[in-house]
Amino acid sequence: MCQALVDARIKAGLSQKELADKLRHHQSFVARIESGERRIDVVELIALSRAVGFNPFEILASVEAATEPDHRI
C-alpha cells in the first residue's frame, strides 16, 4: 500500500509537504505513512484519497492482489 500511496501522490504532482498541508499535518506524518512506519485506518485512507484525488477502492484492489492468500496479521 505504501508504494501505491507514493505513486498516487507523485501522479497528482504533490510533494509530501503539499499533501501534509492539505491534511493539516506535518510532512513527517506523510513520510511515516509512505515508509510503512505508520499504518493507516480506513478513515485515513479516505482522507488521503480525497486530498490526493485517487479512488481508494483501486488502492485496496492493488493491495488485495499483492497479498498472499495465507498472509498472517
DSSP file (Angstrom, degrees, kcal/mol; ACC not computed):
  #  RESIDUE AA STRUCTURE BP1 BP2  ACC     N-H-->O    O-->H-N    N-H-->O    O-->H-N    TCO  KAPPA ALPHA  PHI   PSI    X-CA   Y-CA   Z-CA
    1    1 A M     >        0   0    0      0, 0.0     4,-2.4     0, 0.0     5,-0.2   0.000 360.0 360.0 360.0 -35.9    0.0    0.0    0.0
    2    2 A C  H  >  +     0   0    0      1,-0.2     4,-2.4     2,-0.2     5,-0.2   0.934 360.0  45.1 -55.9 -49.3    2.9    2.4    0.8
    3    3 A Q  H  > S+     0   0    0      1,-0.2     4,-2.8     2,-0.2    -1,-0.2   0.877 110.9  54.0 -65.8 -36.2    4.2    2.3   -2.8
    4    4 A A  H  > S+     0   0    0      2,-0.2     4,-2.2     1,-0.2    -1,-0.2   0.887 109.7  48.1 -63.6 -38.3    0.7    2.8   -4.2
    5    5 A L  H  X S+     0   0    0     -4,-2.4     4,-2.2     2,-0.2    -2,-0.2   0.907 112.2  48.7 -68.5 -41.6    0.2    5.9   -2.0
    6    6 A V  H  X S+     0   0    0     -4,-2.4     4,-2.6    -5,-0.2     5,-0.2   0.940 111.9  49.6 -61.4 -46.8    3.5    7.3   -3.0
    7    7 A D  H  X S+     0   0    0     -4,-2.8     4,-2.7     1,-0.2    -2,-0.2   0.899 110.8  49.5 -60.4 -41.9    2.7    6.7   -6.7
    8    8 A A  H  X S+     0   0    0     -4,-2.2     4,-1.7     2,-0.2    -1,-0.2   0.900 111.7  48.8 -65.0 -40.8   -0.7    8.3   -6.4
    9    9 A R  H  <>S+     0   0    0     -4,-2.2     5,-2.3     2,-0.2     4,-0.3   0.930 113.8  45.4 -64.5 -45.6    0.8   11.4   -4.7
   10   10 A I  H ><5S+     0   0    0     -4,-2.6     3,-1.7     1,-0.2    -2,-0.2   0.917 110.2  54.0 -64.8 -43.4    3.5   11.8   -7.3
   11   11 A K  H 3<5S+     0   0    0     -4,-2.7    -1,-0.2     1,-0.3    -2,-0.2   0.852 106.7  53.0 -58.2 -34.6    1.0   11.3  -10.1
   12   12 A A  T 3<5S-     0   0    0     -4,-1.7    -1,-0.3    -5,-0.2    -2,-0.2   0.532 116.3-118.7 -78.2  -6.2   -1.0   14.1   -8.6
   13   13 A G  T < 5 +     0   0    0     -3,-1.7     2,-0.4    -4,-0.3    -3,-0.2   0.782  66.0 140.9  75.1  27.2    2.1   16.3   -8.7
   14   14 A L      < -     0   0    0     -5,-2.3    -1,-0.3     4,-0.0     2,-0.2  -0.831  44.2-143.0-106.3 140.7    2.1   16.8   -4.9
   15   15 A S     >  -     0   0    0     -2,-0.4     4,-2.3     1,-0.1     5,-0.2  -0.472  35.1-105.4 -83.6 167.6    5.2   16.9   -2.6
   16   16 A Q  H  > S+     0   0    0      1,-0.2     4,-2.8     2,-0.2     5,-0.2   0.908 123.7  52.2 -59.1 -40.6    5.0   15.3    0.8
   17   17 A K  H  > S+     0   0    0      2,-0.2     4,-2.5     1,-0.2    -1,-0.2   0.916 108.5  49.3 -62.9 -44.4    4.8   18.8    2.3
   18   18 A E  H  > S+     0   0    0      2,-0.2     4,-1.8     1,-0.2    -1,-0.2   0.906 113.4  46.5 -64.0 -41.2    1.9   19.8    0.0
   19   19 A L  H  X S+     0   0    0     -4,-2.3     4,-1.9     2,-0.2    -2,-0.2   0.926 111.1  52.1 -65.1 -44.0    0.0   16.7    0.9
   20   20 A A  H  X>S+     0   0    0     -4,-2.8     5,-2.7     1,-0.2     4,-0.8   0.897 107.3  52.9 -58.8 -41.1    0.7   17.2    4.5
   21   21 A D  H ><5S+     0   0    0     -4,-2.5     3,-0.7     1,-0.2    -1,-0.2   0.906 108.0  50.6 -61.5 -41.5   -0.6   20.8    4.3
   22   22 A K  H 3<5S+     0   0    0     -4,-1.8    -1,-0.2     1,-0.2    -2,-0.2   0.853 114.7  44.0 -63.1 -34.4   -3.9   19.6    2.7
   23   23 A L  H 3<5S-     0   0    0     -4,-1.9    -1,-0.2    -5,-0.1    -2,-0.2   0.508 112.1-121.5 -87.1  -5.9   -4.2   17.1    5.6
   24   24 A R  T <<5S+     0   0    0     -4,-0.8     2,-0.3    -3,-0.7    -3,-0.2   0.927  75.3 112.2  60.7  47.2   -3.3   19.7    8.2
   25   25 A H  S   <S-     0   0    0     -5,-2.7    -1,-0.3    -8,-0.1     2,-0.2  -0.826  73.2 -88.6-134.5 173.4   -0.3   17.6    9.4
   26   26 A H    >>  -     0   0    0     -2,-0.3     3,-1.2     1,-0.1     4,-1.0  -0.497  37.6-112.3 -81.3 157.6    3.4   17.8    9.3
   27   27 A Q  H 3> S+     0   0    0      1,-0.3     4,-2.3     2,-0.2     3,-0.2   0.841 116.7  64.6 -57.2 -34.6    5.4   16.5    6.4
   28   28 A S  H 3> S+     0   0    0      1,-0.2     4,-2.3     2,-0.2    -1,-0.3   0.792  94.0  60.7 -63.3 -27.2    6.8   13.8    8.7
   29   29 A F  H <> S+     0   0    0     -3,-1.2     4,-1.7     2,-0.2    -1,-0.2   0.941 108.3  42.7 -62.1 -48.4    3.3   12.4    9.1
   30   30 A V  H  X S+     0   0    0     -4,-1.0     4,-2.8    -3,-0.2     5,-0.2   0.907 112.7  53.8 -64.7 -42.5    3.2   11.7    5.3
   31   31 A A  H  X S+     0   0    0     -4,-2.3     4,-1.9     1,-0.2     6,-0.3   0.897 107.4  50.6 -60.6 -41.2    6.7   10.4    5.3
   32   32 A R  H  X>S+     0   0    0     -4,-2.3     6,-2.0     2,-0.2     5,-1.2   0.882 112.5  47.0 -65.3 -38.5    5.9    7.9    8.1
   33   33 A I  H ><5S+     0   0    0     -4,-1.7     3,-1.1     4,-0.2    -2,-0.2   0.952 113.5  47.4 -65.8 -49.1    2.9    6.6    6.2
   34   34 A E  H 3<5S+     0   0    0     -4,-2.8    -2,-0.2     1,-0.3    -1,-0.2   0.783 112.0  49.8 -66.5 -27.5    4.8    6.3    2.9
   35   35 A S  H 3<5S-     0   0    0     -4,-1.9    -1,-0.3    -5,-0.2    -2,-0.2   0.582 113.2-116.2 -85.9  -9.7    7.7    4.5    4.5
   36   36 A G  T <<5S+     0   0    0     -3,-1.1    -3,-0.2    -4,-0.6    -2,-0.1   0.458  85.1 118.5  87.7   0.8    5.4    2.0    6.3
   37   37 A E  S   <S+     0   0    0     -5,-1.2     2,-0.4    -6,-0.3    -4,-0.2   0.819  78.2  38.7 -67.8 -30.0    6.4    3.2    9.7
   38   38 A R  S    S-     0   0    0     -6,-2.0    -2,-0.3    -9,-0.1    -1,-0.2  -0.984  78.0-146.9-126.1 126.2    2.8    4.2   10.4
   39   39 A R        -     0   0    0     -2,-0.4     2,-0.3    -3,-0.1    -6,-0.1  -0.519  15.2-140.8 -83.9 157.5   -0.2    2.3    9.3
   40   40 A I        -     0   0    0     -2,-0.2     2,-0.1    -7,-0.1    -1,-0.0  -0.877   5.3-136.0-118.7 153.6   -3.4    4.0    8.3
   41   41 A D     >  -     0   0    0     -2,-0.3     4,-2.1     1,-0.1     5,-0.2  -0.424  37.7 -92.8 -97.0 179.8   -7.0    3.1    9.0
   42   42 A V  H  > S+     0   0    0      1,-0.2     4,-2.2     2,-0.2     5,-0.2   0.881 124.4  52.6 -63.1 -40.5   -9.9    3.2    6.6
   43   43 A V  H  > S+     0   0    0      1,-0.2     4,-2.2     2,-0.2    -1,-0.2   0.904 110.3  48.6 -63.3 -40.8  -11.0    6.8    7.5
   44   44 A E  H  > S+     0   0    0      2,-0.2     4,-2.7     1,-0.2    -1,-0.2   0.868 107.9  55.1 -66.7 -35.9   -7.4    8.0    6.9
   45   45 A L  H  X S+     0   0    0     -4,-2.1     4,-2.6     2,-0.2    -2,-0.2   0.915 108.4  48.8 -62.0 -41.7   -7.3    6.2    3.6
   46   46 A I  H  X S+     0   0    0     -4,-2.2     4,-2.2     2,-0.2    -2,-0.2   0.926 111.4  49.3 -63.0 -45.0  -10.5    8.1    2.6
   47   47 A A  H  X S+     0   0    0     -4,-2.2     4,-2.2     1,-0.2    -2,-0.2   0.912 112.6  48.1 -61.4 -42.8   -8.9   11.4    3.7
   48   48 A L  H  X S+     0   0    0     -4,-2.7     4,-2.6     1,-0.2     5,-0.4   0.917 109.9  52.2 -63.0 -43.3   -5.8   10.7    1.8
   49   49 A S  H  X>S+     0   0    0     -4,-2.6     4,-2.6     1,-0.2     5,-1.4   0.886 111.3  46.8 -63.2 -37.9   -7.8    9.7   -1.3
   50   50 A R  H  <5S+     0   0    0     -4,-2.2    -1,-0.2     3,-0.2    -2,-0.2   0.905 113.8  47.6 -68.7 -41.1   -9.7   13.0   -1.2
   51   51 A A  H  <5S+     0   0    0     -4,-2.2    -2,-0.2    -5,-0.2    -1,-0.2   0.871 123.6  32.3 -68.6 -36.8   -6.6   15.1   -0.7
   52   52 A V  H  <5S-     0   0    0     -4,-2.6    -2,-0.2    -5,-0.2    -3,-0.2   0.807 107.1-121.3 -91.1 -33.5   -4.6   13.4   -3.5
   53   53 A G  T  <5 +     0   0    0     -4,-2.6     2,-0.3    -5,-0.4    -3,-0.2   0.853  62.4 130.1  93.6  41.3   -7.5   12.6   -5.8
   54   54 A F      < -     0   0    0     -5,-1.4    -1,-0.3    -6,-0.1    -2,-0.1  -0.827  63.6-104.7-120.9 164.5   -7.4    8.9   -6.2
   55   55 A N    >>  -     0   0    0     -2,-0.3     4,-1.3     1,-0.2     3,-0.9  -0.786  23.0-152.6 -87.0 116.7  -10.0    6.1   -5.9
   56   56 A P  H 3> S+     0   0    0      0, 0.0     4,-2.4     0, 0.0     5,-0.2   0.806  93.8  61.5 -62.3 -27.6   -9.5    4.3   -2.5
   57   57 A F  H 3> S+     0   0    0      1,-0.2     4,-2.2     2,-0.2     5,-0.1   0.838 100.2  53.9 -67.6 -31.6  -11.0    1.1   -4.0
   58   58 A E  H <> S+     0   0    0     -3,-0.9     4,-2.0     2,-0.2    -1,-0.2   0.902 109.2  48.1 -67.6 -40.1   -8.3    1.0   -6.6
   59   59 A I  H  X S+     0   0    0     -4,-1.3     4,-2.1     2,-0.2    -2,-0.2   0.935 112.6  48.5 -63.7 -46.0   -5.6    1.1   -3.9
   60   60 A L  H  X S+     0   0    0     -4,-2.4     4,-2.8     1,-0.2    -2,-0.2   0.881 109.1  53.4 -62.8 -37.9   -7.3   -1.6   -1.9
   61   61 A A  H  X S+     0   0    0     -4,-2.2     4,-2.3     1,-0.2    -1,-0.2   0.894 108.8  49.0 -63.9 -39.6   -7.7   -3.7   -5.0
   62   62 A S  H  X S+     0   0    0     -4,-2.0     4,-1.4     2,-0.2    -1,-0.2   0.885 112.7  47.7 -68.3 -37.0   -3.9   -3.5   -5.7
   63   63 A V  H  X S+     0   0    0     -4,-2.1     4,-0.7     2,-0.2    -2,-0.2   0.918 111.7  50.5 -67.1 -43.0   -3.2   -4.4   -2.1
   64   64 A E  H >< S+     0   0    0     -4,-2.8     3,-0.8     1,-0.2    -2,-0.2   0.908 109.9  50.1 -61.5 -42.3   -5.6   -7.3   -2.2
   65   65 A A  H 3< S+     0   0    0     -4,-2.3    -1,-0.2     1,-0.2    -2,-0.2   0.818 112.6  47.2 -65.7 -30.9   -4.0   -8.6   -5.4
   66   66 A A  H 3< S+     0   0    0     -4,-1.4     2,-0.5    -5,-0.2    -1,-0.2   0.502  92.4  96.4 -89.9  -4.6   -0.5   -8.3   -3.9
   67   67 A T  S << S-     0   0    0     -3,-0.8    -4,-0.0    -4,-0.7     0, 0.0  -0.751  77.3-123.0 -93.5 127.5   -1.4  -10.1   -0.6
   68   68 A E    >   -     0   0    0     -2,-0.5     3,-1.9     1,-0.1    -2,-0.1  -0.358  21.3-120.5 -63.8 144.7   -0.7  -13.8   -0.3
   69   69 A P  T 3  S+     0   0    0      0, 0.0    -1,-0.1     0, 0.0    -2,-0.0   0.807 113.4  44.3 -58.9 -30.7   -3.8  -15.9    0.5
   70   70 A D  T 3  S+     0   0    0      2,-0.0    -2,-0.1     0, 0.0     2,-0.0   0.121  80.8 148.7-101.9  21.6   -2.2  -17.2    3.7
   71   71 A H    <   -     0   0    0     -3,-1.9     2,-0.3     1,-0.1    -4,-0.0  -0.323  38.8-140.8 -59.1 131.2   -0.9  -13.8    4.9
   72   72 A R              0   0    0      1,-0.1    -1,-0.1    -2,-0.0    -4,-0.1  -0.686 360.0 360.0 -94.4 148.2   -0.8  -13.6    8.6
   73   73 A I              0   0    0     -2,-0.3    -1,-0.1     0, 0.0    -2,-0.1   0.370 360.0 360.0-111.8 360.0   -1.7  -10.5   10.6
